[in-house]
């Protein structure tokens, strides 16, 4: 049995000698000063040893969060991760809250934290990736509430919007046009206000968009190429499939980092392995650093606030508008302090009635030039987001 492409290792963790070699790999990198390790799809390391046929599914239930997965990770933690002081984050495929409560338990016997991907399937209608659909923001908020509350005081979350397998988040859940900047800032503020460790993927901090490829020859991702070939063989229209890839391909996040408006976006003097985003002359690091109101400085301020305000580390999570498809409002509380976050998820203005908010509030973060100094009835502008703190 082998998972993934033939070129990708799928090791036999049942073999003690294999586990011993993997520990040596970790030691090798620890000796060179590496502080942490990301463990790719690490909840797939234990398979059902009977190798049963799955007549009712795709087989993943027989190799996901398998019978010895926790045992193997506990052993790695005991022998390498803890002795070497390594931070570890596990990428978890099709996992559950209950398993992640064990993988990333605060007692620290397996991993430091976990990634899960449930929130990035809210635009997969019926679980189908290759179908264009708007994101279900009510489902998105429900999933975050489930994981924020389920992991609180039990285990540790890794927070993220983007990685090498996902489209650019501002293209996916925000806006690529006139509201790109406030949308990118809003998405950053919503995520960084939660409990867990945020991960920022290259280009996210300047609001990079999908590259808008128009030809199948622009793509390099094997999943995208296979999908196109298979569905073309089934008679699907090429332009329809290219529109799907432009929205959903993994290559959307794999284009060169846009450093400047120069040749190859300042990424290389050679020839990039894949094409550039079509807007690199406008969206790049050089331009972001020169603009005090850029997405970059919002991320910089969010990072500083997370280091400064303990409530962002330890506070609980309460969704105040769970059924709204256009507003995301949550509250976090810790030791008498309260953080209130409101965000407009849409391109339209939206009214917000927060009710009575007693006490003294401090405006700590906003993504337009000005915002109300305290929470009150207001009309939120497109993709507007605000944080207030009460101490």
C-alpha positions, 0 to 999 in steps of 0.5 A: 500500500502506498499513498500519494505519488510514487516519488513521495516516500510513504514509510513503514512506521511499523518497522522500528528500524524506520522509526530509528532512522527518522529520529536520526533525521530529526537529530540531524536538523536539530544539530544544525540549529533548526528550532521546529519541524512541520510533519506532513500528513503525519496522521497517515503514518499508521495503516490498518494492518489488515489492509481491508477493502473499502467497498463504501468509501475511498479507503481513507478511514483505514489509514487516517488517524490510524491505530498506532499514530498516537503511539508513534508520535508519543515515541518521537516526542519522548526520544527526540522532540522534547529532549531537543526542545523542538517545536512541532506542527503536524499537518492533519489530513481529514482528522477530527477535533478529538484526535487533535486534542490528543495530538496537540495536548497541552501536556505536550506528549506528542506535538506542539500544535496541529493544522487542520483543513476543514475550514478550507473546504467551505467552498467545496459544494458536497465535498467537491473541490473542482466545482465553482462555488461561493464560500459558505461563511456560516459554515466557516464560522461554525468550524472555527467555533468548533475548533476554538472552543474544543481546543481551548485549555485542552490543546493548541491550534495552528491558525492559517489561511494560506499554504502551498496547496491552497488558492490565495485567500484574498482571491478566495474569501475577499476581493481582488479589485478595489477592495483588495487591501481592506479585504486582505487586512480584514482576513488577517484581523479575523484570524489573528484575533483567535487563539492559536499560533498564526502562520503567514504564507509568503505573499499573504502579508502583501495581499498577493492574489491568484495569478490568473493563468489562462492556458493549461500550459501555464500550470505545473501542479500534477493534481491540476493537470490530471484533473484537466486531462480527465475531465476533458476526456469526459467531454467537459469544456476547456474554458470551463475547466480553466476557469475552475483552475484559475480559482482552485488550483494549487499553483495559485499559491506557487508563483514566485514571490513578488519582491518588486516591479522589476524583471521576474518580480525581483525573484530571480535573474534566471527563468522562473519554473512557473509564471508570475502573477499578472499584477506583480508590478502593482502588488509587491514587497517594494511597493508595500514597504513604501506605503504606510497603509499597506497590508504588510504593516497591518500584519506587522501590527497584528504580530506586535499586538499578539506579543503585547496582549495576553488575552490574544494568547489565553482568552476564550472564544464566543461567536456572537453572530453565528448565523450571519452570512455577512458579519463575523463578530466574536468575543474573547475573555480572559481575567476580566478583559474582553476583546471584541472583533467585528468584520464585514465579510462582504463587498456591501455596507452592512449595519451592525447593532451590538447592543449595550457595551458597558465600560471603557473600550480601547480601539486597538485595530482597524482596517480603514483610516478611522473607526469608532472609538468604542463598539456601537450601532454602526454601518460597516464599510466593505470588508471593514474590521475593527478590534476593541479591547476592554481592560 
